[in-house]
């Protein structure tokens, strides 16, 4: 029994007329009759009672209608699934994203993708910092990574999703709270709240590099485990914190102020990274959607 046998059987079963069934299948009637006879021989039973005036299903024929429709329906669904995957309309895409500044981007992308390509399922994995997200990509535990990195390892590619810049978070009572901008050199002597250097965030590295280039060592009075904690410590007037303009745009604490840095600074843009050797249309579709959201 093969697909052609089942398709021929269903055509006759639904038309109850060999001539009309042959027209529906775009074949001549004699080959159709031979196909039905082959199927009956293989099954060892008659599927139709036929004479010169009528064609009727036998009990065996009636029993075969449901399973035949299931098989042909399954084949159609299988073809549709393969076609959908090949066109990037379905599949599973795992995304590791780092930092609170990525949350709005990921949420917007997920909403847009759900409307445009509902067959693509996203597995979203939040990381505190960017380096672990990149590691997940290298070990193939995720398909795309969102974060900020100075160096992209060999074998990976990355493109900017959202341009960003640095900003200094200060309490509203601070001398710089009303400033439109500040140079790094003017921050000598300030107390800093910093993220840990070892976690793979660009921010503590930028703080150390910029201060060194300006001729001083930053006085770090407290290490915060994440950005939200760092901002809470600034609000408590424990010090100032080097952060991102995108973080400043979403902060709601009335006791915080954000002052842009005026120096020429290595970029801190948000990037999407991926493995270019992967052949997955769904991944391509998600990445293209992220890049289409690129903010200027």
ABEGO torsion letter per residue (X at the ends): XBAAAAAAAAAAAAAGBAAAAAAAAGBBAAAAAAAAAAAAAAAGBBABBBBAABBBBBAAAAAAAAAAAAAAAAAAAAAAAAAAAAAGABEBBBBBBBEAAAAAAAAAAAAAAAAABAABBBBBBBBABAAAAAAAAAAGABABBBEBBABBBBGBBBBBABBBBBBBBBBAABAAAABABBBAAAABGBBBBBBBAAAGBAAAAAAAAAAAAAGBBBBBABBBABAAAAAAAAAAGAEBBBBBAAAAAABABAABBBBBBABBBBBABBBBBBBAABBBAAAAAAAAAAAAABBX
